[in-house]
Amino acid sequence: MTDASDHTGLDLTIRPAEGKWVAYTGGAIYAETSAAIELVAGDLPPVIFFPRADVAMAFFDRSSKATHAPGMGEATHFSIDAKSKVLDSAALSYEAPEAGAEAIRDYVTFNTDVVTVEKH
């Protein structure tokens, strides 16, 4: 488990997410793992991150969109090329996370407005 507080005062907790996790949409599973991690930032709901090795990255296209999250760094966004449409900003990854959030490097999380993430 990693606990960190950045210069904004945002408390980050990163710990293993117990159990098996899946990420899917439109009947297709894009990630499945028993090695997920959970990130809690302040009072925000927990976010599940999947090891990149357990994500079907062949269906993902890197987007030009990038956002910044305090305490975590710049997020690279990915679109998913689904069967019938492209799902913009469906996933993101912190490829160079800030100090205290290094544990999320090489992990991918999903926009839960677009992709369902569930513990199985």
C-alpha positions in Angstrom: 0.0 0.0 0.0 1.2 3.5 -0.8 0.1 6.6 1.0 1.1 10.0 -0.3 0.0 13.6 0.0 1.1 16.0 -2.8 1.5 19.8 -2.6 -2.2 20.3 -3.1 -3.0 18.4 0.1 -4.7 15.6 -1.8 -4.3 12.3 0.0 -3.6 9.3 -2.3 -3.9 5.7 -1.2 -2.9 2.9 -3.6 -3.4 -0.7 -2.6 -4.1 -4.1 -4.2 -7.7 -4.5 -5.2 -8.8 -7.9 -4.0 -10.5 -10.4 -6.3 -10.8 -10.7 -10.0 -11.8 -7.5 -12.0 -13.2 -7.1 -15.5 -13.7 -4.1 -17.8 -16.3 -4.5 -20.6 -18.7 -2.8 -22.9 -21.0 -3.9 -25.7 -20.5 -7.5 -24.8 -16.7 -7.3 -25.2 -14.2 -7.8 -22.4 -11.2 -5.4 -22.7 -9.5 -6.2 -19.4 -9.5 -9.0 -16.9 -7.1 -9.4 -14.0 -6.5 -10.6 -10.5 -3.7 -8.1 -10.1 -5.7 -4.8 -10.1 -4.9 -1.9 -7.8 -7.3 0.5 -6.2 -6.5 4.2 -6.0 -8.3 6.5 -3.5 -7.8 10.2 -3.9 -9.1 12.2 -1.0 -12.9 11.9 -0.7 -13.4 10.7 -4.3 -14.7 7.2 -5.1 -12.0 4.5 -5.5 -10.7 3.9 -9.0 -9.6 0.5 -10.2 -6.4 0.2 -12.4 -5.6 -2.8 -14.5 -2.0 -3.9 -15.3 -1.4 -3.0 -19.0 -0.4 -6.6 -19.6 -4.0 -7.6 -18.8 -5.6 -5.1 -21.1 -6.5 -5.8 -24.7 -4.4 -2.8 -25.9 -4.7 -3.9 -29.6 -8.2 -2.4 -29.6 -7.0 0.9 -28.1 -6.0 4.0 -30.0 -3.9 6.7 -28.3 -5.8 10.0 -28.3 -4.4 13.5 -28.6 -6.3 14.3 -25.5 -4.3 14.6 -22.3 -5.5 15.8 -18.8 -3.8 16.5 -15.6 -4.9 15.2 -12.2 -3.4 16.7 -9.0 -1.1 14.2 -7.3 -1.1 11.8 -10.2 0.2 13.7 -13.2 -0.7 13.8 -16.9 -3.1 11.2 -18.2 -2.9 9.8 -21.7 -6.4 9.0 -23.0 -7.3 6.1 -25.3 -10.2 5.4 -27.5 -11.5 1.9 -27.9 -12.3 0.7 -31.4 -15.5 -1.3 -30.6 -17.4 -3.3 -33.2 -19.9 -0.6 -34.2 -18.3 2.6 -33.0 -15.3 4.3 -31.5 -15.5 5.0 -27.7 -13.6 8.2 -27.2 -11.6 8.6 -24.0 -12.7 5.2 -22.8 -9.5 4.5 -21.0 -6.5 6.4 -19.6 -3.0 5.8 -18.3 -0.5 7.8 -16.3 2.7 7.0 -18.1 4.9 9.3 -16.0 3.0 9.6 -12.7 4.0 12.2 -10.1 6.0 11.3 -6.9 3.8 9.2 -4.6 1.7 7.8 -7.4 4.5 5.7 -9.1 2.5 2.5 -8.5 0.0 3.4 -11.2 2.7 3.5 -13.9 2.1 0.7 -16.5 -1.6 0.5 -15.4 -4.8 1.5 -17.2 -8.1 2.7 -15.8 -11.4 3.1 -17.5 -14.0 5.9 -17.9 -16.9 4.2 -16.1 -19.3 6.3 -18.0 -18.3 4.4 -21.1 -16.9 1.0 -19.8 -18.3 -1.1 -17.0 -15.7 -2.1 -14.4 -16.8 -4.9 -12.0 -15.4 -7.3 -9.4 -16.2 -10.9 -10.3 
